Amino acid sequence: MIADFTPTSDQTLIVESIESVLSQELPVERLRSEGSSGGAAERAMWDKLVDLGLFGLGLAEALGGTGYGLAEEALASRALGPKGQISFC
């Protein structure tokens, strides 16, 4: 038996949505600019991440979430992390 780890269309859409919002709202270049906002942009991003449904990915639909599982949460976490887009310091 061979496992297929190819992302589904839903999983691809989750990652692309997160990456799109982050690249538009929190480009990596902001970290290198003089007069960096000191995290203000990241704090302002919370509402946009909520609107994406990021915090309800693994929550059952009956409870207001999207009903996805661990795989989608892991993909979302990866999309938030490796490019240095978000810093919660």
N, C-alpha and C positions, 0 to 999 in steps of 0.2 A: 504494500500500500504506500502510495506516495502522497505526501501532504502538499496541498496547494496553498502557498502563502501570498499569492497574488491579491493585492487589495481589491475589494469590491468597488463598484461605482460609488456607493455611499461613503465608503472609507476614503476614497480619493477626493470626493467632494468636501469632506470634513477637513482634510489636510489642506487642500487648495484654498478653502474659505479662510482658515486661520492664517495661512501664509500671506494671502492677499491683504487681509486687514492689517496684519503686522507690518508688511512692507510699505503700506500706504501711511499708516498712523505712527509706527515706531521704527523708522529705518535705522539700521545699525550705525549709520554715519552720525546720528545724534549723540552717540556715546563719545565720539572723538571731537566734537565741536567745543569751542571755547564757550563758556557760559552755559554749560549743560544744565538742564532743568532740575537736576538733583532728584529725579524720580517722579516729578509732577506729571509727565506725559504717561508714565506707566500707571500711576494712580488713576488718571483720567480714562485709561483704557478699560477699566473694569466693566463699565456699562456696555461697551462694545462686545466684550467677551461674553457677558451675560446674554446679550441679544443674539449672539451666535449659537447660544445653547450649550456652550462649552461646559458649564458647571452641572448640566443635567444629562450629560451623555449616558451615564450608567444608571440613571434613575428611571424607574418604570414609568411608562406613559400615563398610567392611572394616577401617578403622583406628580405629574407635570413635567416629567423628563422626556427623553427621546427613546428610551428603552434599548440603547445600544449596550455593548458589553465591554469587557476588558480590552479587547483588541482595538476598539475605537478610542478608548481612553488612552491607551498606550500611544497610538498614532497622534492623537491630539497633544499629548505631553511631549512627544518627540518634535512635533511641529513648533511648539513653543520654545524649546530649549536649545537645540544645537547651533542655531544661527545667531545666538546671542541677542535675539530680538527683545526679550523681556528680562528685566532685572527687578526683583522685588526687594532690593536692599534699601 
